């Protein structure tokens, strides 16, 4: 074989191999990103996920999608519900950049716009809190786990504000790197709105993916600083903060200081008890919002409504273990009535 031909032949083999490796890498990456879906999807078939609403109802299948950080809690509810309703198949279909096109229940972590609300019925099943965290190995964590953060410093650290008086900024000598979410989602929306901003005003390195990816980014950076929902920050078995993470205390009563009795972030049960014993409006600098489940207003799935009724009546006992707050008593009674009204429309 001539030398040039031999070289061309080898180049073709190399090109083909490179192309195959590239395709494999893309497929592997996509599969890895879908890992969370597999972890929190009930036993089901591909045809169940792709079925029409009519097909799902005929086969007693309920498809759920929405905010990812609620999946462990929802999976627990599915397992408990199936103990008494084994004929119903409830499937969590993980959302990507956009929601799946076919679902019966949508979970959201913030209030949607008025136009969307016109076409859906809502049930508010739990509350979640957003806390500030730092990598435990950082000098920032060591200093501010003792000092705590007040509202002014939180706004300074996390938000771009062209109207703020830079002369009033606090001097922060400790190194830190803020991390935030890239895509619009529940936690950054709630966090921003609470402090009077929009998600686009958040400072920091933007991380693609879910809230879990934001947590990993902080763990990887010894100067990492961020905000995350309560349920992602504590080990479910021990009730202690996730190893490598320091939950930063904040000024809870709005007096500009963080006193010793406002530092109770080392135990999940204690934190929840202290927050729930107060009226939500009395708690300052801890953004809280309701987790809402919605169904189509014009043609809701009867099985989906039955599941929502079960959650309101029996699912409250699982909230604390999974890091969620119970609805305020008056709100819970209201939601019980709402779900009965919704069931009566069927």
RODO-2510 file (C-alpha; in nm, 4 decimals, decimal comma):
residues 346
     n   res          X          Y          Z
     1     x     0,0000     0,0000     0,0000
     2     x     0,1454     0,3452    -0,0906
     3     x     0,2517     0,5575     0,2038
     4     x    -0,0042     0,8363     0,1361
     5     x    -0,2873     0,5862     0,1037
     6     x    -0,1804     0,4170     0,4236
     7     x    -0,1822     0,7514     0,6071
     8     x    -0,5260     0,8389     0,4667
     9     x    -0,6583     0,5009     0,5772
    10     x    -0,5256     0,5507     0,9308
    11     x    -0,6724     0,9019     0,9425
    12     x    -1,0140     0,7667     0,8468
    13     x    -0,9953     0,5110     1,1260
    14     x    -0,8924     0,7853     1,3733
    15     x    -1,1750     1,0124     1,2589
    16     x    -1,4320     0,7370     1,2922
    17     x    -1,3034     0,6473     1,6376
    18     x    -1,3088     1,0107     1,7465
    19     x    -1,6642     1,0526     1,6189
    20     x    -1,7781     0,7397     1,8035
    21     x    -1,6086     0,8567     2,1248
    22     x    -1,7742     1,1975     2,0955
    23     x    -2,1183     1,0448     2,0492
    24     x    -2,0583     0,8142     2,3463
    25     x    -1,9484     1,1084     2,5653
    26     x    -2,2581     1,3121     2,4790
    27     x    -2,4845     1,0154     2,5485
    28     x    -2,3062     0,9404     2,8760
    29     x    -2,3367     1,3032     2,9899
    30     x    -2,7067     1,3126     2,9062
    31     x    -2,7589     0,9878     3,0935
    32     x    -2,5766     1,1242     3,3978
    33     x    -2,7954     1,4342     3,4010
    34     x    -3,1012     1,2099     3,3968
    35     x    -2,9790     1,0196     3,7016
    36     x    -3,2027     1,2135     3,9378
    37     x    -3,5027     1,1183     3,7276
    38     x    -3,4278     0,7491     3,7608
    39     x    -3,3765     0,7840     4,1365
    40     x    -3,7203     0,9316     4,1986
    41     x    -3,9372     0,7657     3,9336
    42     x    -4,1869     0,5058     4,0463
    43     x    -4,1825     0,1721     3,8740
    44     x    -4,3334     0,2311     3,5342
    45     x    -4,2891     0,1804     3,1647
    46     x    -4,1884     0,4189     2,8927
    47     x    -4,5372     0,3836     2,7494
    48     x    -4,6816     0,5053     3,0806
    49     x    -4,4816     0,8263     3,0588
    50     x    -4,5728     0,8857     2,6959
    51     x    -4,9409     0,7961     2,7344
    52     x    -5,2198     1,0441     2,6716
    53     x    -5,4272     1,1707     2,9699
    54     x    -5,7122     0,9395     2,8635
    55     x    -5,4799     0,6372     2,8493
    56     x    -5,3352     0,7196     3,1914
    57     x    -5,6785     0,7434     3,3487
    58     x    -5,7911     0,4151     3,1994
    59     x    -5,4829     0,2506     3,3495
    60     x    -5,4925     0,4453     3,6809
    61     x    -5,1632     0,6228     3,6123
    62     x    -5,0794     0,9669     3,7544
    63     x    -4,7807     1,1589     3,6135
    64     x    -4,6144     1,4205     3,8358
    65     x    -4,3476     1,6741     3,7446
    66     x    -4,2088     1,9986     3,8811
    67     x    -3,9550     2,1278     4,1303
    68     x    -3,6810     1,8712     4,1901
    69     x    -3,6034     1,9346     4,5563
    70     x    -3,9508     1,8059     4,6455
    71     x    -3,8979     1,4654     4,4795
    72     x    -3,7773     1,2715     4,7884
    73     x    -4,0825     1,3878     4,9856
    74     x    -4,3208     1,3111     4,6990
    75     x    -4,1636     0,9685     4,6514
    76     x    -4,2294     0,8948     5,0194
    77     x    -4,5936     0,9963     4,9743
    78     x    -4,6254     0,7767     4,6657
    79     x    -4,4938     0,4734     4,8532
    80     x    -4,7284     0,5326     5,1476
    81     x    -5,0260     0,5944     4,9187
    82     x    -4,9585     0,2752     4,7236
    83     x    -4,9837     0,0691     5,0410
    84     x    -5,3575     0,1350     5,0396
    85     x    -5,4046     0,2084     4,6677
    86     x    -5,1850    -0,0512     4,4998
    87     x    -5,3884    -0,0296     4,1795
    88     x    -5,2773     0,3304     4,1166
    89     x    -4,9413     0,3951     3,9506
    90     x    -4,7924     0,7353     4,0319
    91     x    -4,4870     0,8368     3,8316
    92     x    -4,2465     1,1263     3,8860
    93     x    -4,1260     1,2511     3,5502
    94     x    -3,8282     1,4766     3,6128
    95     x    -3,8288     1,8200     3,4550
    96     x    -3,5386     1,9369     3,2434
    97     x    -3,5011     2,2848     3,0985
    98     x    -3,8780     2,2785     3,0454
    99     x    -4,1593     2,0801     3,2024
   100     x    -4,2600     1,7536     3,0332
   101     x    -4,5581     1,8099     2,8062
   102     x    -4,7723     1,5369     2,9633
   103     x    -4,8461     1,5389     3,3338
   104     x    -5,1388     1,5331     3,5775
   105     x    -4,9836     1,7174     3,8732
   106     x    -4,7379     2,0070     3,8560
   107     x    -4,5283     2,0968     4,1623
   108     x    -4,4097     2,4559     4,1931
   109     x    -4,2092     2,6350     4,4615
   110     x    -4,3344     2,9885     4,3951
   111     x    -4,6512     3,1669     4,2893
   112     x    -4,7048     3,1456     3,9148
   113     x    -4,8376     3,4298     3,7005
   114     x    -5,2070     3,5152     3,6877
   115     x    -5,2466     3,3895     3,3313
   116     x    -5,1245     3,0408     3,4260
   117     x    -5,3476     3,0365     3,7336
   118     x    -5,6563     3,0788     3,5161
   119     x    -5,6146     2,7270     3,3813
   120     x    -5,5095     2,5374     3,6954
   121     x    -5,6394     2,4497     4,0430
   122     x    -5,3901     2,4736     4,3306
   123     x    -5,3392     2,2944     4,6593
   124     x    -5,0706     2,4259     4,8963
   125     x    -4,9298     2,1281     5,0839
   126     x    -4,6133     2,2411     5,2661
   127     x    -4,3729     2,5278     5,3288
   128     x    -4,0008     2,5394     5,2669
   129     x    -3,7373     2,7743     5,4065
   130     x    -3,4230     2,9008     5,2356
   131     x    -3,1051     2,9264     5,4411
   132     x    -2,7583     3,0663     5,3755
   133     x    -2,4639     2,8278     5,3644
   134     x    -2,0862     2,8361     5,3353
   135     x    -1,8210     2,5721     5,2877
   136     x    -1,7231     2,4666     5,6404
   137     x    -1,3512     2,4936     5,5611
   138     x    -1,3745     2,8620     5,4689
   139     x    -1,2626     3,1498     5,6849
   140     x    -1,5973     3,3099     5,5986
   141     x    -1,7849     3,0206     5,7615
   142     x    -1,5735     3,0376     6,0765
   143     x    -1,6235     3,4127     6,1200
   144     x    -1,9887     3,4464     6,0218
   145     x    -2,1147     3,1331     6,1942
   146     x    -2,0288     3,3343     6,5056
   147     x    -2,1214     3,6846     6,3856
   148     x    -2,4235     3,5916     6,1771
   149     x    -2,5679     3,7945     5,8910
   150     x    -2,8165     4,0809     5,9019
   151     x    -3,0368     4,1970     5,6156
   152     x    -2,7996     4,4654     5,4897
   153     x    -2,5065     4,2270     5,4670
   154     x    -2,7147     3,9585     5,2955
   155     x    -2,8188     4,2084     5,0279
   156     x    -2,4586     4,3259     4,9902
   157     x    -2,3213     3,9735     4,9481
   158     x    -2,5831     3,8293     4,7149
   159     x    -2,7355     4,1063     4,5019
   160     x    -2,6360     4,3652     4,2448
   161     x    -2,7980     4,6944     4,3454
   162     x    -2,7074     5,0093     4,1535
   163     x    -2,9092     5,2179     4,3987
   164     x    -2,7326     5,1024     4,7140
   165     x    -2,4951     5,3347     4,8957
   166     x    -2,1558     5,1698     4,8573
   167     x    -2,0217     5,3806     5,1430
   168     x    -2,2489     5,1862     5,3778
   169     x    -2,1141     4,8476     5,2706
   170     x    -1,9554     4,6353     5,5395
   171     x    -1,5906     4,5453     5,4902
   172     x    -1,5669     4,1672     5,4453
   173     x    -1,2048     4,0568     5,4746
   174     x    -1,2685     3,6830     5,4450
   175     x    -1,2567     3,5336     5,0953
   176     x    -1,5830     3,4020     4,9549
   177     x    -1,7302     3,2985     4,6199
   178     x    -2,1063     3,3222     4,5706
   179     x    -2,2803     3,0512     4,3691
   180     x    -2,6302     3,0798     4,2244
   181     x    -2,8652     2,8958     3,9870
   182     x    -2,8440     2,9540     3,6124
   183     x    -3,2018     2,8624     3,5208
   184     x    -3,5117     3,0257     3,6619
   185     x    -3,6368     2,8097     3,9469
   186     x    -3,8123     2,8131     4,2820
   187     x    -3,5307     2,8709     4,5316
   188     x    -3,3591     3,1680     4,3604
   189     x    -3,6965     3,3225     4,2736
   190     x    -3,8191     3,3028     4,6337
   191     x    -3,4834     3,4144     4,7753
   192     x    -3,4642     3,7165     4,5435
   193     x    -3,8243     3,8283     4,5865
   194     x    -3,8004     3,8120     4,9633
   195     x    -3,5149     4,0641     4,9654
   196     x    -3,6789     4,2889     4,7075
   197     x    -3,4990     4,1755     4,3923
   198     x    -3,5382     3,9499     4,0900
   199     x    -3,3361     3,6401     4,0102
   200     x    -3,1407     3,8296     3,7444
   201     x    -3,0046     4,0578     4,0198
   202     x    -2,8241     3,7736     4,1973
   203     x    -2,4463     3,7887     4,2084
   204     x    -2,2151     3,4943     4,1712
   205     x    -2,1118     3,2092     3,9479
   206     x    -2,4155     3,0599     3,7759
   207     x    -2,4472     2,6827     3,8044
   208     x    -2,6505     2,4831     3,5528
   209     x    -2,8663     2,1960     3,6714
   210     x    -3,0663     2,1570     3,9905
   211     x    -3,0335     2,2841     4,3484
   212     x    -2,8324     1,9707     4,4246
   213     x    -2,5695     2,0888     4,1751
   214     x    -2,5508     2,4207     4,3593
   215     x    -2,4815     2,2345     4,6826
   216     x    -2,2046     2,0347     4,5139
   217     x    -2,0465     2,3555     4,3833
   218     x    -2,0239     2,4949     4,7374
   219     x    -1,8783     2,1692     4,8683
   220     x    -1,6099     2,1719     4,5982
   221     x    -1,5010     2,5322     4,6669
   222     x    -1,3380     2,6003     5,0041
   223     x    -1,4605     2,9611     4,9750
   224     x    -1,8107     2,8673     4,8546
   225     x    -2,1170     3,0655     4,9665
   226     x    -2,4793     3,0217     4,8581
   227     x    -2,8469     2,9808     4,9537
   228     x    -3,0532     2,6614     4,9379
   229     x    -3,3799     2,5053     5,0575
   230     x    -3,3704     2,3668     5,4098
   231     x    -3,4425     2,0081     5,3069
   232     x    -3,1168     1,9811     5,1074
   233     x    -2,8951     2,1007     5,3904
   234     x    -2,9491     1,8433     5,6632
   235     x    -2,8748     1,4741     5,6809
   236     x    -3,2085     1,2960     5,7146
   237     x    -3,0702     1,0250     5,9441
   238     x    -2,8699     1,2401     6,1856
   239     x    -3,0604     1,5690     6,1629
   240     x    -2,7250     1,7470     6,1392
   241     x    -2,6062     1,9754     5,8570
   242     x    -2,4598     1,7972     5,5558
   243     x    -2,0911     1,7302     5,6135
   244     x    -1,8784     2,0111     5,4735
   245     x    -2,1552     2,2713     5,4991
   246     x    -2,2063     2,5410     5,7630
   247     x    -2,5539     2,6894     5,7892
   248     x    -2,5106     3,0579     5,8661
   249     x    -2,7272     3,2194     6,1363
   250     x    -2,9223     3,5337     6,0477
   251     x    -3,0874     3,8190     6,2326
   252     x    -3,4320     3,6647     6,2902
   253     x    -3,6019     3,9514     6,4722
   254     x    -3,4792     4,2345     6,2530
   255     x    -3,2885     4,4298     6,5185
   256     x    -2,9710     4,4298     6,3071
   257     x    -2,7834     4,1863     6,5316
   258     x    -2,7585     3,8082     6,5665
   259     x    -2,7914     3,7052     6,9295
   260     x    -2,7038     3,3654     7,0772
   261     x    -3,0698     3,2622     7,0995
   262     x    -3,0954     3,3062     6,7213
   263     x    -2,8292     3,0416     6,6578
   264     x    -3,0079     2,7066     6,6376
   265     x    -2,8980     2,5689     6,3018
   266     x    -2,7152     2,2542     6,4102
   267     x    -3,0237     2,0363     6,4400
   268     x    -3,3057     2,0078     6,1871
   269     x    -3,5797     1,9299     6,4401
   270     x    -3,4818     2,2214     6,6643
   271     x    -3,4737     2,4637     6,3717
   272     x    -3,8167     2,3553     6,2468
   273     x    -3,9665     2,3757     6,5959
   274     x    -3,8292     2,7247     6,6558
   275     x    -3,9528     2,8533     6,3192
   276     x    -4,2960     2,6898     6,3318
   277     x    -4,3744     2,8227     6,6781
   278     x    -4,3677     3,1747     6,5342
   279     x    -4,6031     3,3414     6,2937
   280     x    -4,4356     3,3407     5,9526
   281     x    -4,4529     3,7215     5,9368
   282     x    -4,2538     3,7419     6,2609
   283     x    -3,9539     3,5575     6,1151
   284     x    -3,7090     3,7928     5,9449
   285     x    -3,4360     3,7111     5,6900
   286     x    -3,5465     3,3510     5,6365
   287     x    -3,7385     3,3400     5,3077
   288     x    -4,0293     3,0961     5,3233
   289     x    -4,2739     2,9933     5,0551
   290     x    -4,5434     2,7338     4,9958
   291     x    -4,4957     2,4243     4,7862
   292     x    -4,8009     2,4040     4,5620
   293     x    -4,9442     2,1141     4,3634
   294     x    -5,1742     2,1968     4,0735
   295     x    -5,4023     2,0112     3,8330
   296     x    -5,5724     2,1153     3,5126
   297     x    -5,8789     2,3247     3,5972
   298     x    -6,0911     2,2066     3,3040
   299     x    -6,0081     1,8365     3,2947
   300     x    -5,8281     1,7163     3,6092
   301     x    -5,7436     1,3530     3,6688
   302     x    -5,9708     1,1969     3,9373
   303     x    -5,6795     0,9824     4,0584
   304     x    -5,4594     1,2914     4,0863
   305     x    -5,7216     1,4697     4,2984
   306     x    -5,7582     1,1632     4,5206
   307     x    -5,3808     1,1634     4,5751
   308     x    -5,3848     1,5333     4,6650
   309     x    -5,6648     1,4742     4,9149
   310     x    -5,4605     1,1959     5,0749
   311     x    -5,1557     1,4266     5,0978
   312     x    -5,3524     1,6987     5,2747
   313     x    -5,5110     1,4526     5,5183
   314     x    -5,2224     1,2099     5,5805
   315     x    -4,8984     1,3502     5,4362
   316     x    -4,8279     1,6137     5,7015
   317     x    -4,6468     1,3674     5,9282
   318     x    -4,3660     1,3250     5,6727
   319     x    -4,2856     1,6940     5,6306
   320     x    -4,0411     1,7477     5,9171
   321     x    -3,8360     1,4359     5,8480
   322     x    -3,7837     1,5537     5,4899
   323     x    -3,6970     1,9100     5,5920
   324     x    -4,0246     2,0885     5,5174
   325     x    -4,2420     2,3061     5,7367
   326     x    -4,6091     2,2383     5,7899
   327     x    -4,8591     2,4855     5,6458
   328     x    -4,9774     2,7422     5,8953
   329     x    -5,2847     2,5980     6,0784
   330     x    -5,5397     2,8315     5,9195
   331     x    -5,3927     2,7686     5,5745
   332     x    -5,4046     2,3925     5,6220
   333     x    -5,7748     2,4034     5,7080
   334     x    -5,8353     2,6174     5,4017
   335     x    -5,6541     2,3688     5,1778
   336     x    -5,8558     2,0786     5,3198
   337     x    -6,1726     2,2595     5,2162
   338     x    -6,0279     2,3480     4,8752
   339     x    -5,9399     1,9906     4,7896
   340     x    -6,2894     1,8750     4,8909
   341     x    -6,4402     2,1410     4,6634
   342     x    -6,2081     2,0235     4,3865
   343     x    -6,3138     1,6630     4,4410
   344     x    -6,6795     1,7678     4,4337
   345     x    -6,6374     1,9071     4,0829
   346     x    -6,5529     1,5643     3,9435
***
